[in-house]
Amino acid sequence: MMQKRTYFMPAMSMIGPGVLADVGREILGLGLSKALLVTDKVLGKAGVVKKLTDVLDAAGVEYVIYDDVQPNPTCANVHNGLKALKDNGCDLIISLGGGSPQDCAKGVSILATNGGDIKEYEGVFKSKLKGMPIVAINTTAGTASDVTINYVITDEERHVKMVMVDKNSLATISVNDPELMVLKPASLTAATGMDALTHSIEAYITKGAYSLTDALALESIRLIAASLQKAVENGTDLEARSMMAYGSFISGMSFSNCGLGAVHSLAHQLGGVYNLPHGVCNAILLPHVTRFNASACGEKLRDVAQAMGVDTTGMSTEEANIAAVDAIEKLSKAVGIPAGLAELGVKEEKLAEMADLALVDPCLPGNPRAVSKEDAIALYKAAM
């Protein structure tokens, strides 16, 4: 029998090559007067910000640029963004970038209507009021922050990545134009793409999964498995970029509404303590955590293996589980993900500390198998 569900997604989602050109018209339709454009300096130097501002200028949309967002956005980034918003009388936020500007914009949005310190919103559904409207424009295919109710902010004092799950942070308009993703570096394409794959696999096996999120997660896995290596090897392949944009988008629609698991719980701590790229951490941890979870997944990893192009006909459940992990490792290696955490400078003396933090991470309760501190340490060690 169908269970009660509440499904969250933006009021409007725009996706496909060239869709950026339509953004100005849609922003005018919101009836707001001035936007804070939240982005980073890398995108400014690459000319991506100008592509958007040309559209805004042509439509007559007024804006102020705030481009100080760090790769792992900090509390200071959020509060400085809020100051820029207030100082300039902005009533709309436009976020341009990957997960970092998107997450920072969400934090600014929540504080703009709820007040307080961003640290107060760590956890699940902590805000009372809907955030300021956000038009979230993606430049990578990975985090899907443009379509989710999740965002992550680094507390630079505690060296902790704070996970916020908050329906009030959801963007008003989500924009995914694959033309903005063309020519992104291969390493960034690989990391964000493996992040999207991690979202989909964790969403498919999480305790909160249900029929709709399952359908989205499996299709996302299929799209990413078929297109990520192509996008990494040829950054101008617009078809591969389009498939990745779509795969990331529906992955976000899935995990935002059912949850994640231990991969993200463990990866968040690596980002907080070592300031490492989130997608790379996920990619390194994913096969090890999937292998750990296999006994609690029933036949679901068989579905994952098949979505990744493996013919599991005649395989036992255990064989299909192994095939799924092998397929993950094969793709990760093919796109150039580092083999282990040690290559990123992770030290064993920090593992126990990170394990403690992972056990209280909001993503962990969704994991299909219970995780103890000893398990978490062992998973870190396996990924070294």
C-alpha positions in Angstrom: 0.0 0.0 0.0 1.2 3.5 -0.8 2.6 5.4 2.2 2.2 9.1 3.0 5.1 11.1 1.4 6.0 14.7 1.1 8.1 15.5 -2.0 10.2 18.6 -2.3 11.5 20.2 -5.5 11.8 23.8 -6.9 8.7 25.5 -8.3 10.4 25.6 -11.7 13.3 23.7 -13.2 14.9 24.7 -16.4 17.2 22.2 -18.1 18.9 21.7 -21.5 21.5 23.4 -23.8 20.9 27.1 -24.1 18.4 27.4 -21.3 20.5 30.2 -19.7 19.2 32.6 -22.3 15.7 32.3 -20.8 16.7 33.0 -17.2 16.3 36.8 -17.4 12.7 36.5 -18.5 11.9 34.1 -15.6 13.6 36.3 -13.1 11.5 39.3 -14.2 8.4 37.2 -13.7 9.2 36.9 -10.0 8.5 40.6 -9.6 11.6 41.3 -7.5 13.9 44.2 -8.0 17.6 43.5 -7.2 19.6 40.3 -7.0 22.7 39.3 -5.0 24.7 37.1 -7.4 26.6 34.6 -5.3 29.5 32.9 -7.1 33.3 32.5 -6.9 36.3 34.2 -8.4 37.3 31.1 -10.5 34.1 31.4 -12.5 34.7 35.1 -12.9 38.1 34.6 -14.4 36.8 31.8 -16.6 34.2 34.2 -18.1 31.2 32.2 -16.9 29.9 35.0 -14.7 29.9 37.3 -17.7 27.8 34.8 -19.6 25.1 35.2 -17.0 25.5 38.9 -16.4 25.1 39.5 -20.2 21.7 37.7 -19.9 20.8 39.8 -16.9 21.8 43.0 -18.5 19.8 42.3 -21.6 16.7 41.6 -19.5 17.2 44.6 -17.3 17.8 42.6 -14.1 19.7 44.6 -11.5 22.4 42.7 -9.6 25.4 43.0 -7.2 28.1 40.4 -7.4 29.4 38.6 -4.3 32.2 36.3 -5.4 34.2 35.4 -2.3 32.8 31.9 -1.8 35.4 29.3 -1.0 35.5 25.7 -2.4 34.1 24.5 1.0 31.9 27.5 1.9 32.4 28.8 5.4 30.3 30.5 8.1 32.2 33.7 7.2 31.3 33.3 3.6 27.6 33.1 4.5 27.6 36.0 6.9 29.6 38.2 4.5 27.2 37.3 1.8 24.3 38.3 4.0 26.0 41.7 4.7 26.4 42.3 1.0 22.7 41.4 0.5 21.5 43.9 3.2 24.0 46.7 2.3 22.7 46.6 -1.3 19.0 46.2 -0.7 18.7 42.9 -2.5 15.5 40.9 -2.4 16.6 38.0 -4.6 19.6 35.7 -4.7 21.1 34.2 -7.9 23.6 31.5 -7.2 26.0 30.5 -10.0 28.4 27.6 -9.7 28.8 24.2 -8.3 27.8 23.1 -4.8 29.9 25.8 -3.1 28.1 28.9 -4.3 24.8 27.1 -4.2 25.2 26.1 -0.6 26.5 29.5 0.5 23.4 31.1 -1.2 21.1 28.8 0.7 22.7 29.9 4.0 22.3 33.5 3.0 18.7 32.9 2.1 17.8 31.3 5.4 19.5 34.1 7.4 17.9 36.8 5.4 14.4 35.7 6.6 15.1 33.9 9.8 18.0 35.9 11.3 20.6 34.6 13.7 23.9 32.7 13.1 24.2 30.1 10.5 25.5 27.6 13.1 22.0 27.6 14.6 20.6 25.8 11.6 22.8 22.7 11.6 20.6 19.6 11.5 17.2 18.9 10.2 14.4 21.5 9.6 15.8 24.1 12.0 14.4 27.2 10.3 10.9 28.5 10.7 10.5 30.7 7.7 10.9 30.2 3.9 14.2 31.6 2.8 14.6 34.5 0.3 13.9 33.4 -3.3 16.9 31.8 -5.0 17.5 31.2 -8.7 20.1 28.4 -8.6 22.2 28.1 -11.8 24.5 25.1 -12.0 27.9 25.0 -13.7 28.8 21.4 -12.7 27.0 18.1 -12.9 27.4 16.8 -9.4 26.1 18.2 -6.1 22.5 19.0 -7.4 22.3 21.6 -4.6 20.1 23.6 -7.0 17.3 21.0 -6.6 17.7 19.7 -3.0 16.7 20.7 0.5 20.3 20.1 1.7 23.2 22.4 2.1 26.6 22.1 3.8 28.6 24.9 5.5 32.0 24.5 7.1 32.4 25.8 10.6 36.0 27.0 10.3 36.4 27.2 14.1 35.4 23.6 14.8 36.7 22.2 11.5 33.3 20.6 11.0 31.1 20.5 7.9 27.7 21.3 9.2 24.9 19.5 7.3 21.6 21.4 7.0 18.5 19.6 5.8 15.8 22.3 5.4 12.8 22.6 3.1 13.0 26.4 3.6 16.3 26.5 1.7 14.9 25.0 -1.5 15.6 27.2 -4.6 12.7 28.8 -6.4 14.1 28.2 -9.9 16.7 25.5 -10.7 18.7 26.0 -13.9 20.9 23.4 -15.6 22.5 24.4 -18.9 25.1 21.9 -20.1 26.7 24.6 -22.2 28.0 26.2 -18.9 29.6 22.9 -18.1 31.6 22.5 -21.4 35.4 22.9 -21.0 35.3 22.4 -17.2 38.6 20.6 -16.1 38.6 16.9 -16.4 39.4 16.5 -12.7 36.4 18.7 -11.7 34.2 16.8 -14.1 35.3 13.5 -12.6 34.9 14.6 -9.0 31.5 16.1 -9.4 30.3 13.2 -11.5 31.3 10.7 -8.9 29.6 12.8 -6.3 26.4 12.5 -8.4 26.9 8.7 -8.7 27.3 8.5 -4.9 24.1 10.4 -4.4 22.2 8.0 -6.6 23.6 4.8 -5.2 23.1 5.9 -1.6 19.6 7.1 -2.4 18.7 3.8 -3.9 19.8 1.7 -0.9 19.0 4.2 1.9 16.3 3.3 4.5 14.1 6.1 3.3 14.0 5.0 -0.4 10.6 4.5 -2.0 9.3 3.8 -5.5 9.7 7.3 -6.9 13.1 7.9 -5.5 14.2 4.4 -6.7 13.1 5.1 -10.3 15.0 8.4 -10.3 18.1 7.0 -8.7 18.4 4.0 -11.1 17.9 6.2 -14.1 20.6 8.6 -12.8 23.0 5.7 -12.3 22.4 4.6 -15.8 23.0 8.1 -17.3 26.1 8.7 -15.3 27.7 5.3 -16.0 27.1 5.9 -19.7 28.4 9.5 -19.9 30.8 10.4 -17.2 34.0 9.0 -18.8 33.0 10.6 -22.1 32.6 14.0 -20.4 35.9 13.6 -18.6 37.8 12.6 -21.8 36.2 15.2 -24.0 35.0 18.3 -22.2 33.3 19.6 -25.3 31.1 16.6 -25.8 27.7 18.4 -25.3 25.7 15.2 -25.5 27.8 13.7 -22.6 27.5 16.9 -20.7 23.8 17.0 -21.2 23.4 13.4 -20.0 25.5 14.2 -16.9 23.4 17.4 -16.2 20.2 15.3 -16.4 21.7 12.5 -14.3 22.8 14.9 -11.6 19.5 16.7 -11.7 17.4 13.6 -11.1 19.8 12.3 -8.6 19.2 15.4 -6.6 15.4 14.9 -6.9 15.9 11.4 -5.5 18.3 11.8 -2.6 16.8 15.1 -1.4 13.5 13.2 -0.7 14.8 10.0 0.7 18.2 10.6 2.3 21.8 9.4 2.0 24.1 7.2 4.1 27.5 6.5 5.5 29.5 7.6 2.4 28.4 11.1 2.9 28.7 10.9 6.7 32.3 9.9 6.4 33.2 12.2 3.5 31.8 15.3 5.3 34.4 14.9 8.1 37.3 14.7 5.6 36.1 18.0 4.2 35.8 19.6 7.6 39.2 18.4 9.0 41.3 18.4 5.8 39.3 20.8 3.5 39.3 18.2 0.8 37.1 18.1 -2.3 33.8 16.5 -1.4 33.3 14.6 -4.7 36.8 13.0 -4.5 36.2 11.9 -0.9 32.9 10.4 -1.9 34.4 8.6 -4.8 37.2 7.0 -2.8 34.8 5.9 0.0 32.0 4.7 -2.2 33.2 1.2 -3.1 34.3 0.5 0.5 31.0 1.6 2.1 29.0 -0.2 -0.6 30.9 -3.4 0.1 30.2 -2.9 3.8 26.5 -2.3 3.2 26.0 -5.2 0.7 24.6 -7.6 3.3 21.8 -5.2 4.1 20.8 -4.3 0.5 18.9 -7.4 -0.6 18.9 -7.4 -4.4 19.4 -3.7 -4.8 23.1 -3.8 -5.7 22.2 -6.2 -8.5 20.0 -3.4 -9.9 23.0 -1.0 -9.4 25.3 -3.3 -11.3 22.8 -3.6 -14.2 22.3 0.1 -14.4 26.1 0.5 -14.7 26.1 -1.9 -17.7 26.9 -5.2 -16.0 25.0 -8.3 -17.1 24.1 -10.1 -13.9 22.2 -12.9 -15.4 23.0 -16.2 -13.6 24.9 -14.4 -10.8 24.1 -15.1 -7.2 23.3 -12.2 -4.9 26.8 -12.2 -3.6 28.3 -12.2 -7.1 26.0 -9.4 -8.2 27.1 -7.4 -5.1 30.7 -7.9 -6.0 30.0 -6.9 -9.6 28.4 -3.6 -8.5 31.4 -2.7 -6.4 33.8 -3.7 -9.2 31.8 -1.5 -11.6 32.1 1.5 -9.2 35.9 1.0 -8.8 36.3 0.6 -12.6 34.6 3.8 -13.4 36.4 5.7 -10.6 39.7 4.6 -11.9 38.8 5.4 -15.5 38.0 9.0 -14.7 41.2 9.5 -12.6 40.0 9.5 -9.0 42.9 9.0 -6.6 43.2 5.4 -5.3 43.1 6.2 -1.6 42.8 8.9 1.0 46.5 8.7 1.9 47.2 10.4 -1.5 45.2 13.3 -0.3 47.2 13.7 2.9 44.9 12.0 5.3 46.6 10.7 8.5 45.6 7.7 10.6 45.8 9.6 13.8 42.8 11.7 12.7 40.5 8.7 11.9 39.1 8.2 15.4 38.2 11.9 15.7 36.5 11.8 12.3 34.7 8.6 13.1 33.1 10.3 16.2 31.9 13.2 14.1 30.6 10.8 11.4 28.4 9.0 13.9 26.4 12.2 14.6 26.2 13.3 11.0 22.6 13.8 9.8 23.2 11.5 6.8 24.1 8.4 8.8 20.6 7.3 10.0 19.7 6.6 6.4 22.4 4.0 6.0 21.0 0.5 5.4 23.4 -1.0 7.9 24.2 0.2 11.4 27.7 1.8 11.7 29.7 1.7 14.9 32.8 3.8 15.7 34.9 0.8 15.0 33.2 0.3 11.6 33.7 3.9 10.7 37.4 3.7 11.5 37.7 0.5 9.6 36.0 2.1 6.6 38.4 5.0 6.7 41.4 2.6 6.9 40.1 0.5 4.0 39.9 3.7 1.9 43.5 4.8 2.8 
